[in-house]
Amino acid sequence: MTPGTLALLGVAVLWKLRQMARAPHNRSLLAVTLCLVCATAGSSVGLHSVAPKVDDLLGHGASLLLTTVLLLDTGYWLLLFSRPSGSERGPADRSGREAVLLAAVVVVVFCAYAQTPVPLRALTYASADPTVPGVVVLLVVSHLYLVYALTTTLRRVRPYLRIHEPPFSVGLRLTALSLVCMALAASLRVSSAVIRAAGADCPAVVGSSATVLLSAGMPLLAVGVSYPGVAARLAAASAWQRRRRAYRQLHPLWSVLHEAYPDSSLSDRPASARRDRLRLRAVTRHYYRRAIECRDGLVRVSPYLAMQGVQEGASPHVIAAHLPAALQAQAGGRPCAAKAVKVASPDNDSLDADVRELVAVSRALRRKSPAARDSASLYDIT
């Protein structure tokens, strides 16, 4: 296992721990988190620079035993993650049996380790002596369990590959690919151990292929289970940035309309403005409020815009050119017989489309009146 793979697993663990802090009662998330923790710990113990230190501390061959148990735990938590949920379980729910099976496999592994003479306990899978019965039992039993756990998880995940939309489908496919790689690696190690125990020569390519597949499967697992959350965060960050920019761009239009219609303000300043600035969610709330206030102001002034000759479908430049005079006429109490008209009307009913039209008017107003430039901060809500 390379340091880069270990670093990727560590980042995935930190990401899942962060998610766990927000949803501590999510059992599926807990299973994924513990799976990654076990995989990261097992990979760390198996490093060539770490294994000798572990053996010096706990005894010869302890690193191989600890790595094996952690890999078994990784497979177990994958099984719990992929188990049917809620009403889908029914009589097929085997959570208790899975725990008993894991415990049995771990007991067999420990017994095989204890029965092996200390000098013959291997440091790594590659250096394991296939002529020692305890070593063969440890390798075969543990990897057969991994094959079972990984293939069972893959069978449970496969139907969802056709159901979920991106980014979930991408994450599931990467996870499925990682399961295939690790299952193949475990199968190759079982085959290698059996062939060598029988006294035959096992091609070196079998062992090297197992190592490559495992080295590929671990990072793919980390990426696969983390991808949906990371992609959602990136999408949210992109939307946050767009709304933050639109919020600022609306300021010229909002400022003149807010001055004309202060009673239309939707202000709900939180008890702690400083705390509110720390919440990215607040940007979306301010964005919605400013857009609604701008649209409400244009609706109220639209009869006076119509009196100025502004017609439905007028360009943002025309609206911006007549808006100050319309607001002044309304403020002066000048009678208006014209009816309200739709101005800056979007092509569809979405709020983002409405904001684009309002931003176009705001930009035109800003170019027309330099005094209307945005000088307020991001949170200049009044």
C-alpha positions as CSV (number, residue, x, y, z in Angstrom):
1,M,0.0,0.0,0.0
2,T,1.5,3.3,-1.1
3,P,1.6,6.4,1.1
4,G,-0.6,8.2,-1.4
5,T,-3.3,5.6,-1.1
6,L,-3.1,5.8,2.7
7,A,-3.4,9.6,2.5
8,L,-6.5,9.2,0.3
9,L,-8.0,6.8,2.8
10,G,-7.2,9.2,5.6
11,V,-8.9,12.1,3.8
12,A,-12.0,9.9,3.2
13,V,-12.1,9.0,6.9
14,L,-12.0,12.6,8.0
15,W,-14.8,13.4,5.5
16,K,-17.0,10.7,6.8
17,L,-16.3,11.6,10.4
18,R,-17.4,15.2,9.6
19,Q,-20.6,13.8,8.1
20,M,-21.1,11.6,11.2
21,A,-20.9,14.6,13.4
22,R,-23.9,16.0,11.5
23,A,-25.9,12.8,11.4
24,P,-24.8,10.6,14.3
25,H,-27.8,8.3,14.1
26,N,-27.3,7.4,10.4
27,R,-26.4,3.7,10.6
28,S,-25.4,3.3,7.0
29,L,-23.1,6.3,7.3
30,L,-21.7,4.7,10.5
31,A,-21.0,1.5,8.7
32,V,-19.2,3.2,5.9
33,T,-17.2,5.3,8.3
34,L,-16.1,2.2,10.3
35,C,-15.3,0.4,7.1
36,L,-12.9,3.2,6.0
37,V,-11.4,3.4,9.5
38,C,-10.6,-0.3,9.5
39,A,-9.3,-0.2,5.9
40,T,-7.1,2.8,6.8
41,A,-5.8,1.2,10.0
42,G,-5.1,-2.1,8.2
43,S,-3.3,-0.4,5.4
44,S,-1.2,1.6,7.9
45,V,-0.1,-1.5,9.9
46,G,0.8,-3.3,6.7
47,L,3.2,-0.6,5.5
48,H,6.8,-1.9,5.2
49,S,8.0,0.9,7.5
50,V,5.3,0.2,10.1
51,A,5.1,-3.6,10.2
52,P,8.5,-4.3,11.8
53,K,7.8,-1.7,14.6
54,V,4.4,-3.4,15.3
55,D,6.2,-6.8,15.4
56,D,8.8,-5.5,17.8
57,L,6.1,-4.1,20.1
58,L,3.5,-7.0,20.0
59,G,5.6,-10.0,18.8
60,H,6.8,-11.5,15.6
61,G,4.0,-11.7,13.0
62,A,1.6,-9.5,15.0
63,S,1.4,-7.0,12.1
64,L,0.1,-9.7,9.7
65,L,-2.5,-10.8,12.3
66,L,-3.6,-7.3,13.0
67,T,-3.8,-6.4,9.3
68,T,-5.9,-9.5,8.6
69,V,-8.3,-8.8,11.4
70,L,-8.8,-5.2,10.3
71,L,-9.4,-6.4,6.7
72,L,-12.0,-8.8,8.1
73,D,-13.7,-5.9,9.9
74,T,-13.6,-3.9,6.7
75,G,-15.6,-6.6,4.9
76,Y,-18.0,-6.9,7.8
77,W,-18.8,-3.2,7.8
78,L,-19.3,-3.3,4.1
79,L,-21.9,-6.1,4.6
80,L,-23.7,-4.0,7.2
81,F,-23.6,-0.9,4.9
82,S,-25.2,-2.9,2.0
83,R,-27.8,-4.8,4.0
84,P,-31.4,-4.2,3.1
85,S,-33.0,-1.4,5.1
86,G,-36.3,-1.0,6.9
87,S,-39.2,-3.0,5.3
88,E,-36.9,-4.5,2.7
89,R,-35.2,-6.7,5.2
90,G,-37.9,-9.1,6.4
91,P,-36.6,-12.6,7.1
92,A,-33.6,-12.0,4.9
93,D,-32.0,-9.7,7.6
94,R,-28.9,-11.6,8.7
95,S,-27.2,-8.9,10.8
96,G,-26.8,-11.1,13.8
97,R,-25.6,-14.0,11.7
98,E,-23.0,-11.8,10.1
99,A,-21.6,-10.8,13.5
100,V,-21.4,-14.4,14.6
101,L,-19.7,-15.4,11.3
102,L,-17.1,-12.7,11.7
103,A,-16.5,-13.7,15.3
104,A,-16.0,-17.3,14.2
105,V,-13.5,-16.4,11.5
106,V,-11.6,-14.1,13.8
107,V,-11.4,-17.0,16.4
108,V,-10.1,-19.4,13.7
109,V,-7.5,-16.8,12.6
110,F,-6.3,-16.3,16.2
111,C,-6.1,-20.0,16.8
112,A,-4.1,-20.5,13.6
113,Y,-1.8,-17.7,14.6
114,A,-1.3,-19.1,18.1
115,Q,-0.5,-22.6,16.8
116,T,2.1,-21.3,14.5
117,P,5.7,-21.3,15.9
118,V,6.9,-17.8,16.5
119,P,9.8,-17.9,14.1
120,L,7.5,-19.0,11.3
121,R,4.9,-16.2,11.7
122,A,5.1,-14.1,8.6
123,L,5.6,-10.4,8.4
124,T,3.6,-10.0,5.2
125,Y,1.4,-12.1,2.9
126,A,4.3,-12.3,0.4
127,S,6.7,-13.8,3.0
128,A,4.2,-16.3,4.4
129,D,5.5,-19.9,4.5
130,P,2.8,-22.1,2.8
131,T,4.2,-25.2,4.4
132,V,3.1,-24.1,7.8
133,P,-0.4,-25.3,8.5
134,G,-1.3,-22.3,10.7
135,V,-0.2,-19.8,8.1
136,V,-2.2,-21.6,5.4
137,V,-5.3,-21.6,7.6
138,L,-4.9,-18.0,8.4
139,L,-4.6,-17.0,4.8
140,V,-7.3,-19.2,3.3
141,V,-10.0,-18.7,6.0
142,S,-9.5,-14.9,6.2
143,H,-9.5,-14.4,2.4
144,L,-12.4,-16.7,1.8
145,Y,-14.4,-14.6,4.3
146,L,-13.3,-11.5,2.4
147,V,-14.4,-13.0,-0.9
148,Y,-17.8,-13.8,0.7
149,A,-18.2,-10.3,2.2
150,L,-17.1,-8.4,-1.0
151,T,-19.2,-10.5,-3.4
152,T,-22.2,-10.3,-1.2
153,T,-21.9,-6.5,-1.0
154,L,-21.4,-6.3,-4.7
155,R,-24.6,-8.4,-5.3
156,R,-26.6,-6.1,-3.1
157,V,-25.2,-2.9,-4.6
158,R,-25.6,-4.0,-8.3
159,P,-29.4,-3.4,-8.7
160,Y,-28.9,0.2,-7.6
161,L,-26.5,1.0,-10.4
162,R,-29.4,1.4,-12.8
163,I,-31.6,3.4,-10.4
164,H,-29.6,6.3,-9.0
165,E,-28.8,9.4,-11.0
166,P,-25.4,11.1,-10.8
167,P,-23.5,11.7,-8.6
168,F,-24.9,8.7,-6.7
169,S,-24.6,6.4,-9.7
170,V,-20.9,7.4,-10.2
171,G,-20.1,6.8,-6.6
172,L,-21.8,3.4,-6.7
173,R,-20.1,2.3,-9.8
174,L,-16.7,3.3,-8.4
175,T,-17.6,1.4,-5.2
176,A,-18.7,-1.7,-7.3
177,L,-15.4,-1.6,-9.2
178,S,-13.4,-1.4,-6.0
179,L,-15.4,-4.5,-4.7
180,V,-14.5,-6.4,-7.9
181,C,-10.8,-5.5,-7.5
182,M,-10.6,-6.5,-3.9
183,A,-12.7,-9.7,-4.4
184,L,-10.3,-10.8,-7.2
185,A,-7.3,-10.0,-5.0
186,A,-8.6,-12.1,-2.2
187,S,-9.4,-14.9,-4.6
188,L,-5.9,-14.8,-6.0
189,R,-4.4,-15.0,-2.5
190,V,-6.6,-18.0,-1.6
191,S,-5.5,-19.7,-4.9
192,S,-1.9,-18.9,-4.3
193,A,-2.0,-20.2,-0.7
194,V,-3.7,-23.5,-1.7
195,I,-1.3,-24.0,-4.7
196,R,1.8,-23.4,-2.6
197,A,0.5,-25.5,0.3
198,A,0.1,-28.4,-2.1
199,G,3.8,-28.2,-3.0
200,A,3.4,-26.7,-6.4
201,D,5.0,-23.5,-7.7
202,C,2.6,-20.6,-8.0
203,P,3.5,-18.1,-10.7
204,A,4.8,-14.8,-9.3
205,V,2.3,-12.9,-11.4
206,V,-0.5,-14.2,-9.2
207,G,0.9,-12.6,-6.0
208,S,1.8,-9.4,-7.8
209,S,-1.6,-9.2,-9.4
210,A,-3.3,-9.6,-6.1
211,T,-1.2,-6.7,-4.7
212,V,-2.0,-4.5,-7.6
213,L,-5.7,-5.2,-7.4
214,L,-5.8,-4.5,-3.7
215,S,-3.8,-1.4,-4.1
216,A,-6.4,-0.2,-6.7
217,G,-9.4,-1.4,-4.8
218,M,-8.7,0.5,-1.6
219,P,-8.5,4.0,-3.1
220,L,-11.5,3.3,-5.4
221,L,-13.5,2.3,-2.3
222,A,-12.5,5.6,-0.6
223,V,-13.4,7.6,-3.7
224,G,-16.6,5.7,-4.4
225,V,-18.2,6.1,-1.0
226,S,-17.1,9.7,-0.7
227,Y,-17.9,10.9,-4.3
228,P,-21.6,11.7,-3.9
229,G,-21.1,13.8,-0.8
230,V,-18.1,15.6,-2.3
231,A,-19.9,16.2,-5.6
232,A,-22.9,17.6,-3.7
233,R,-20.7,19.9,-1.7
234,L,-19.0,21.2,-4.9
235,A,-22.4,21.8,-6.5
236,A,-23.6,23.6,-3.4
237,A,-20.4,25.7,-3.4
238,S,-20.9,26.6,-7.0
239,A,-24.5,27.6,-6.4
240,W,-23.5,29.5,-3.3
241,Q,-20.9,31.5,-5.4
242,R,-23.5,32.2,-8.1
243,R,-26.0,33.5,-5.6
244,R,-23.5,35.5,-3.8
245,R,-22.5,37.2,-7.0
246,A,-26.1,37.8,-8.1
247,Y,-26.9,39.2,-4.6
248,R,-24.2,41.9,-5.1
249,Q,-25.3,42.6,-8.7
250,L,-28.8,43.2,-7.6
251,H,-27.8,46.0,-5.2
252,P,-28.2,49.0,-7.5
253,L,-31.8,48.0,-8.4
254,W,-32.6,46.9,-4.8
255,S,-31.2,50.1,-3.3
256,V,-33.4,52.5,-5.4
257,L,-36.5,50.3,-4.9
258,H,-35.9,49.9,-1.2
259,E,-35.6,53.6,-0.8
260,A,-38.9,54.1,-2.6
261,Y,-40.7,51.2,-0.8
262,P,-39.1,50.7,2.6
263,D,-42.3,49.0,3.8
264,S,-41.6,46.1,1.3
265,S,-38.5,45.0,3.3
266,L,-38.5,41.4,4.3
267,S,-35.8,42.0,6.9
268,D,-35.5,39.4,9.6
269,R,-32.1,40.2,11.0
270,P,-31.0,37.3,13.3
271,A,-30.3,37.8,16.9
272,S,-26.5,37.4,16.2
273,A,-25.5,39.0,12.9
274,R,-21.9,37.9,13.5
275,R,-23.0,34.3,13.8
276,D,-25.2,34.6,10.7
277,R,-22.2,35.7,8.7
278,L,-20.5,32.4,9.4
279,R,-23.3,30.4,7.9
280,L,-23.0,29.8,4.1
281,R,-26.7,29.0,4.2
282,A,-27.4,32.7,5.0
283,V,-26.2,33.7,1.5
284,T,-29.1,31.8,0.0
285,R,-31.6,33.3,2.4
286,H,-30.4,36.9,1.6
287,Y,-30.4,36.1,-2.1
288,Y,-34.0,35.0,-2.0
289,R,-35.1,38.0,0.0
290,R,-33.3,40.5,-2.2
291,A,-34.8,39.0,-5.4
292,I,-38.3,39.0,-3.9
293,E,-37.9,42.6,-2.7
294,C,-36.7,43.7,-6.2
295,R,-39.6,41.9,-8.0
296,D,-42.1,43.4,-5.6
297,G,-40.8,46.9,-6.2
298,L,-40.9,46.5,-9.9
299,V,-44.5,45.3,-9.7
300,R,-45.5,48.3,-7.6
301,V,-43.9,50.8,-10.0
302,S,-44.9,49.1,-13.2
303,P,-48.0,51.3,-13.8
304,Y,-45.8,54.4,-13.7
305,L,-43.3,52.6,-16.0
306,A,-46.2,52.0,-18.4
307,M,-47.1,55.7,-18.2
308,Q,-43.5,56.4,-19.2
309,G,-44.1,54.3,-22.3
310,V,-42.4,51.2,-21.1
311,Q,-44.2,48.2,-22.6
312,E,-44.2,44.5,-21.8
313,G,-41.1,42.8,-23.1
314,A,-39.0,46.1,-22.9
315,S,-35.3,45.7,-22.7
316,P,-33.4,46.1,-19.4
317,H,-31.9,49.3,-20.7
318,V,-35.3,50.8,-21.4
319,I,-36.6,49.8,-18.0
320,A,-33.5,51.3,-16.3
321,A,-33.8,54.5,-18.3
322,H,-37.4,55.2,-17.2
323,L,-37.2,53.7,-13.7
324,P,-36.0,56.9,-11.8
325,A,-38.7,59.0,-13.4
326,A,-41.4,56.5,-12.7
327,L,-40.3,56.3,-9.0
328,Q,-40.2,60.0,-8.8
329,A,-43.7,60.4,-10.3
330,Q,-45.1,57.8,-7.9
331,A,-43.4,59.5,-4.9
332,G,-44.8,62.8,-5.9
333,G,-48.4,61.4,-5.9
334,R,-48.9,61.9,-9.6
335,P,-52.1,60.2,-10.7
336,C,-51.6,57.2,-13.0
337,A,-54.3,55.7,-15.2
338,A,-52.1,53.1,-16.7
339,K,-52.3,49.4,-15.8
340,A,-49.5,47.3,-14.4
341,V,-47.3,45.6,-17.1
342,K,-44.9,42.7,-16.9
343,V,-41.4,44.1,-16.9
344,A,-38.2,42.1,-16.8
345,S,-40.3,38.9,-17.2
346,P,-38.3,35.6,-17.4
347,D,-38.9,32.9,-19.9
348,N,-39.9,30.4,-17.2
349,D,-41.1,30.4,-13.6
350,S,-37.9,29.5,-11.9
351,L,-36.4,32.0,-9.4
352,D,-33.0,31.8,-10.9
353,A,-34.5,32.9,-14.3
354,D,-36.3,35.7,-12.6
355,V,-33.1,36.8,-10.9
356,R,-31.2,36.9,-14.3
357,E,-33.8,39.4,-15.6
358,L,-33.5,41.5,-12.5
359,V,-29.7,41.4,-12.6
360,A,-29.9,42.6,-16.2
361,V,-32.0,45.6,-15.1
362,S,-29.7,46.3,-12.2
363,R,-26.6,46.3,-14.4
364,A,-28.3,48.7,-16.8
365,L,-29.2,50.9,-13.9
366,R,-25.7,50.8,-12.6
367,R,-24.2,51.9,-15.9
368,K,-26.8,54.7,-16.2
369,S,-26.2,55.9,-12.7
370,P,-22.7,55.5,-11.2
371,A,-24.1,56.7,-7.9
372,A,-26.0,53.4,-7.7
373,R,-22.8,51.3,-7.5
374,D,-22.7,48.6,-5.0
375,S,-20.9,49.8,-1.9
376,A,-22.6,47.5,0.6
377,S,-21.2,44.3,2.1
378,L,-22.6,40.9,1.4
379,Y,-24.8,41.1,4.4
380,D,-26.0,44.7,4.2
381,I,-29.6,43.6,4.8
382,T,-31.7,46.3,6.4
